[in-house]
């Protein structure tokens, strides 16, 4: 499946995705549009996989992408060890319904904790 363009050029799109992934990993839950959630999901799962590796190289790769060092610390110390038994599928997308203003399909993107 090709990547989502999200009606932006490459620079603003990359900045948007970095910000959304950082925010999602900070809170563990996010309400957003379906298109954005589908674009964020593989990036967030890649960051969690890096956290499962846990070595210095993986930490530096995560620091290069995520915008907040505290999020990276939380990712490697709390989220990564929790997901140790999983082989992927760290996130869930739950449909919520259309947004009132423009009827964009809204979803809740959340980390799986079990």
C-alpha positions in Angstrom: 0.0 0.0 0.0 1.5 3.4 -0.9 2.0 5.9 1.8 -0.6 8.6 2.7 0.1 12.1 1.3 -2.3 13.8 3.6 -2.6 16.8 1.1 0.8 18.1 2.1 4.2 18.3 0.5 7.0 16.1 1.8 8.5 18.5 4.4 5.3 19.5 6.1 4.0 15.9 5.9 7.1 14.6 7.6 6.9 17.3 10.4 3.2 16.5 10.9 3.8 12.7 11.2 6.8 13.2 13.6 4.6 15.4 15.8 1.7 13.1 15.7 3.8 10.0 16.5 5.5 11.8 19.4 2.2 12.9 20.8 0.7 9.5 20.4 3.6 7.8 22.2 3.5 10.4 25.0 -0.1 9.7 25.8 -0.8 6.2 24.5 -4.1 7.2 23.0 -5.1 9.7 20.4 -8.3 10.8 18.7 -7.7 11.7 15.1 -8.9 11.2 11.5 -8.8 7.8 10.0 -6.3 8.8 7.3 -3.9 10.2 9.8 -4.3 7.2 12.1 -3.5 4.9 9.2 -0.4 7.0 8.4 0.8 7.1 12.0 0.3 3.4 12.9 3.3 1.9 11.0 5.6 4.6 12.3 4.6 4.2 15.9 4.9 0.4 15.6 8.4 0.9 14.2 9.4 3.0 17.2 8.0 0.4 19.6 10.0 -2.3 17.7 13.1 -0.2 18.2 12.4 0.1 21.9 12.1 -3.7 22.1 15.6 -4.0 20.7 16.7 -1.6 23.5 20.3 -1.1 22.3 22.1 2.3 21.9 21.7 2.3 18.1 18.0 1.8 18.3 17.7 4.6 20.9 19.6 7.0 18.6 17.4 6.0 15.7 14.3 6.8 17.8 15.8 10.1 19.0 16.4 11.1 15.4 12.7 10.7 14.6 10.8 11.6 17.7 10.7 15.2 18.9 10.9 14.8 22.7 13.7 13.0 24.6 11.4 12.3 27.5 9.1 10.3 25.1 12.1 8.3 24.0 13.0 7.5 27.6 9.4 6.5 28.4 9.3 4.4 25.2 12.5 2.5 26.0 11.9 2.1 29.8 8.1 1.4 29.9 6.5 0.7 26.6 9.2 -1.5 25.0 9.5 -4.0 27.9 5.6 -4.3 28.1 5.5 -5.3 24.4 8.3 -7.9 24.8 6.0 -10.9 24.2 4.3 -9.4 21.1 5.4 -10.0 17.6 3.8 -6.8 16.3 0.3 -5.3 16.4 1.0 -2.9 19.2 -1.8 -0.4 18.3 -5.5 -0.6 17.8 -7.8 1.7 15.7 -11.4 2.0 16.9 -13.9 3.8 14.7 -15.7 6.6 16.3 -18.0 8.2 13.7 -18.0 11.3 11.5 -16.6 14.6 12.8 -19.4 17.2 13.1 -17.8 20.0 11.1 -16.8 18.2 7.9 -17.9 14.6 8.4 -14.3 13.3 8.3 -14.2 9.8 9.7 -12.8 10.0 13.2 -11.0 7.1 15.0 -9.3 6.5 18.3 -5.8 5.2 18.0 -4.5 3.5 21.2 -1.7 1.3 22.4 -2.5 -2.2 23.5 -1.5 -2.8 27.1 -2.3 -6.5 27.6 
